[in-house]
Structures are given as structure tokens and as C-alpha cells.
Amino acid sequence: MLQTSESYSSRGDTITFSICVILAVAARLAPLTYTDPIASGIRETILAPFLELQNQSELWRVRRTEFTAIMARSDSAVAIAGRVQGLEQENARLRAILGLRSRMPVHHVAGEVLHQTQPTEGNALIVSVGERDGVERWAPVVAVGGLLGYVQSVDRNTSVIRAWTDPEFSVSVTALNDSVFGLVGPRFGDGPAMMLELRGVSYGAQIPEGTVVYTSGLGIYPRGIPVGRIKAVIDDRVEWSRTYLLEPAVHPASVSHVLLLLAEAGDLSSTFDPS
């Protein structure tokens, strides 16, 4: 019977295997003086590319491990720096509100802002003081920079503050040593109110840019609370009045602590730093 190609292939594999076994046994039993040069030659010729690949692979593994460790340390450093910066900012805000409290001549209570019902507008804020602290509705609310708004409603432990961004907000103000009077309210455009308007100023009155306007004492707000700073004239077409654009003294979104005034006061001009 004729031998097939598979038979020849099987016989060839057997012969190859046998030769490998014989060479392995011979290399095992041969003296080192003969095997070492042969092994060295094999390493420097046949195995050289494979050994180089193994070496490069090990280097890549080590570098990848080092890179991962460096990135982890960098991320930790960034996180720590962020926390430190946040703590420094919070400490600065606390020091500022404590300084304002020490200068405040009227009975008041301090509160922490707990929640903004509309974060994009900031019309209403909830603070951590209420009826048990003596807070009453319509109490004026100030922050470090000046006027924030008034108390709209009071619960046992919390209160809702209506900020100057509310469309119905209005306050009587004065400037330039009572030579100018007007009404301030929020200025609305395409989005939420971010600036204020001073309306009803006598046409003959010229208010320089940068002038601070204060509450006049008419209404629920004591006299002398900073409301904003003049930015520019935005309407002088009416012959008897001008309208000015104001940069607010306090932005509701940046407030973390407030003071709620619980008693009537005279003039608070010396309480606030206009700078």
C-alpha cells in the first residue's frame, strides 16, 4: 500500500522530535566548556531579536507604571490645591462677614445661605435662621458688599430672602451727599438680571462713573447701605430724567453668609467699606 503525505509528515515530525531530544540530552550531559560558547552564540544570533523585544517590553512596562504613578501624584496635588484654595476663599468670606458684624450698630442675626431655588437667577435664597432667631418678614438683608434684599417669608428655622434680582424689587437711593435721588431696580435683558438701573434721576444731575449709590432711608431699608456703583448713562432721551446702569454691590450667586437686620437703624454709611 502506498504511503500518503500524512505518513511522511508524521514520520518527519517524529524524526525532528527525536533529534531535538538527542540534542537536549547531549547539551545536558556535555561539559560546560562546550555548551557555554554554543549557548552564547545562540543568544547573540538567533535569540538576539527576541531578547531585545523582551527588554523593550520590560522598559515599556516600567515606564507605564512610572507614568501612572506620576499622574496619580499630579491628580492628588491638584485636588489638594483645589481644597486649599476653597478653604482659603471660605475663610476670607467668613472673616469679611465677621468684620461686618463687628461694625454693625443695629441688632441683627447672621445666617448661612442654604439653597437657591433658581440657581440661574438667584431671585430667592433660603437661609438658616427663622422665627426662633427673631427674624420677621420684610427685614432688610445685607451681605459684605451691601444690600442683598429683604425677608419674604419666615419659618421656624429658616427664612426665604428675596434678592434684588426679583422683578418687583425697588429701593430709594441717594448719591453725591444727597444731591441726587432716584429709584433702583433690576435691569433685564435677554437673560436673568445681572445689573441694576438707577431711574428717575434729574436730567440736570451728572453722576460720574464709579460713584456709589446708597439707600436713602425711605422704605424698609436703613439709610447708608451700598446698592451699586455707577457704570454709565443708558437713557437720557427724556428731558426731565436720566437712567444710569449700576454694577450691584452684592451678587446673590456669590453670597454664602448674610446679616438680617432685626431693628430699625439710623445711618449705616460707616458700616460698609465702599472700596
Summary of the structure (lengths in Angstrom):
residues: 275
radius of gyration: 40.2
end to end distance: 112.2
largest distance: 127.6
contacts: 751
relative contact order: 0.13
helix: 37%
strand: 29%
